Amino acid sequence: MKRLALYAAAAALAVAAGIAGAQTAAPTATAKATFAGGCFWCVEADFDKVPGVLSTTSGYIGGKVANPTYEQVASKLTGHAEAVEIVFDPGKVSYEKLVEHFWRTIDPTTKDAQFCDHGSPYRTAIFANDAAQLKAAQASLEALKKNKPFKEPVVTEVVQAGSFYKAEDYHQDYYKKNPVRYQYYRSACGRDARLKQLWGDKAAVH
């Protein structure tokens, strides 16, 4: 009887340990943020270095065609913007911090353009994924307009996110796969030079 009792106690402990282990191993809750900041190669590079960001995916959002190709978006007829969907750990970085970082990676004073890229696919926008994000992004936008760090008006939009379509594989992690071409493009496009002009020491440059 004692042996059976010991077996029963051991089994109960094993079950309890298994439950505790499962609870401990449960994945951390994540959230998504979606930003359009001109060339999505650059937006990926700018956010991958932020602590708490788990992944970045280049894609298209804000248009009227399902599953658009890069060629369709580049034609400027679908209404999509190049954008990046960011998966992050809210326990390590808040959505508000990501929005603040976003401002310092773009020129929010140019409409339908970013640096050397022109057209609606290169517009800047914050695509909020829920009501809380929408409220936070709108508050950040209003604060930026009120603080007026530069004389030009801010034209970046804050809108509710619609369907996000992942871009072709060759666009994903482009800055890692093609570092020389990427750095040449970024420099020739004048991105970092303009960011420094706008934001000074607060600019998120490479």
FENCORKA-V313977 format. One record per residue. N is the residue number from 1. RES is the residue in one letter. SS is DSSP state (alpha for helix, beta for strand, coil for the rest). NEAR is the number of other C-alpha atoms within 8 Angstrom. Layout:
((N,RES,SS,NEAR) (N,RES,SS,NEAR))
This chain:
((1,M,coil,4) (2,K,alpha,5) (3,R,alpha,6) (4,L,alpha,7) (5,A,alpha,8) (6,L,alpha,8) (7,Y,alpha,8) (8,A,alpha,8) (9,A,alpha,8) (10,A,alpha,8) (11,A,alpha,8) (12,A,alpha,8) (13,L,alpha,8) (14,A,alpha,8) (15,V,alpha,8) (16,A,alpha,8) (17,A,alpha,8) (18,G,alpha,8) (19,I,alpha,8) (20,A,alpha,8) (21,G,alpha,8) (22,A,alpha,8) (23,Q,alpha,7) (24,T,alpha,6) (25,A,alpha,6) (26,A,coil,6) (27,P,coil,4) (28,T,coil,5) (29,A,coil,6) (30,T,coil,8) (31,A,beta,8) (32,K,beta,9) (33,A,beta,12) (34,T,beta,13) (35,F,beta,12) (36,A,beta,16) (37,G,beta,16) (38,G,coil,17) (39,C,coil,11) (40,F,alpha,13) (41,W,alpha,12) (42,C,alpha,10) (43,V,alpha,14) (44,E,alpha,13) (45,A,alpha,10) (46,D,alpha,11) (47,F,alpha,10) (48,D,alpha,10) (49,K,coil,7) (50,V,coil,7) (51,P,coil,6) (52,G,coil,10) (53,V,beta,14) (54,L,beta,9) (55,S,beta,8) (56,T,beta,12) (57,T,beta,11) (58,S,beta,15) (59,G,beta,14) (60,Y,beta,16) (61,I,beta,13) (62,G,coil,11) (63,G,coil,9) (64,K,coil,7) (65,V,coil,6) (66,A,coil,5) (67,N,coil,5) (68,P,coil,10) (69,T,coil,8) (70,Y,alpha,8) (71,E,alpha,6) (72,Q,alpha,10) (73,V,alpha,15) (74,A,alpha,8) (75,S,coil,7) (76,K,coil,11) (77,L,coil,7) (78,T,coil,11) (79,G,coil,11) (80,H,coil,13) (81,A,beta,15) (82,E,beta,15) (83,A,beta,16) (84,V,beta,15) (85,E,beta,13) (86,I,beta,13) (87,V,beta,12) (88,F,beta,13) (89,D,coil,14) (90,P,coil,11) (91,G,coil,6) (92,K,coil,7) (93,V,coil,12) (94,S,coil,9) (95,Y,alpha,9) (96,E,alpha,9) (97,K,alpha,8) (98,L,alpha,9) (99,V,alpha,10) (100,E,alpha,9) (101,H,alpha,9) (102,F,alpha,10) (103,W,alpha,9) (104,R,coil,12) (105,T,coil,13) (106,I,coil,11) (107,D,coil,12) (108,P,coil,10) (109,T,coil,9) (110,T,coil,10) (111,K,coil,9) (112,D,coil,11) (113,A,beta,15) (114,Q,beta,16) (115,F,coil,10) (116,C,coil,8) (117,D,beta,10) (118,H,beta,10) (119,G,coil,9) (120,S,alpha,11) (121,P,alpha,15) (122,Y,alpha,16) (123,R,coil,16) (124,T,beta,16) (125,A,beta,11) (126,I,beta,12) (127,F,beta,14) (128,A,beta,14) (129,N,coil,11) (130,D,coil,7) (131,A,alpha,7) (132,A,alpha,6) (133,Q,alpha,10) (134,L,alpha,14) (135,K,alpha,8) (136,A,alpha,9) (137,A,alpha,13) (138,Q,alpha,9) (139,A,alpha,8) (140,S,alpha,11) (141,L,alpha,9) (142,E,alpha,8) (143,A,alpha,8) (144,L,alpha,10) (145,K,alpha,9) (146,K,alpha,6) (147,N,alpha,6) (148,K,coil,7) (149,P,coil,7) (150,F,coil,6) (151,K,coil,5) (152,E,coil,5) (153,P,coil,7) (154,V,coil,9) (155,V,coil,8) (156,T,coil,11) (157,E,beta,7) (158,V,beta,12) (159,V,beta,9) (160,Q,beta,9) (161,A,coil,11) (162,G,coil,7) (163,S,coil,6) (164,F,beta,10) (165,Y,beta,10) (166,K,beta,8) (167,A,coil,12) (168,E,coil,9) (169,D,alpha,5) (170,Y,alpha,6) (171,H,alpha,9) (172,Q,coil,10) (173,D,coil,10) (174,Y,alpha,11) (175,Y,alpha,11) (176,K,alpha,6) (177,K,alpha,6) (178,N,coil,8) (179,P,alpha,9) (180,V,alpha,6) (181,R,alpha,7) (182,Y,alpha,10) (183,Q,alpha,9) (184,Y,alpha,8) (185,Y,alpha,8) (186,R,alpha,11) (187,S,alpha,10) (188,A,alpha,7) (189,C,coil,9) (190,G,coil,10) (191,R,alpha,12) (192,D,alpha,10) (193,A,alpha,8) (194,R,alpha,10) (195,L,alpha,16) (196,K,alpha,12) (197,Q,alpha,7) (198,L,alpha,10) (199,W,alpha,10) (200,G,alpha,8) (201,D,alpha,5) (202,K,alpha,7) (203,A,coil,11) (204,A,coil,9) (205,V,coil,8) (206,H,coil,3))
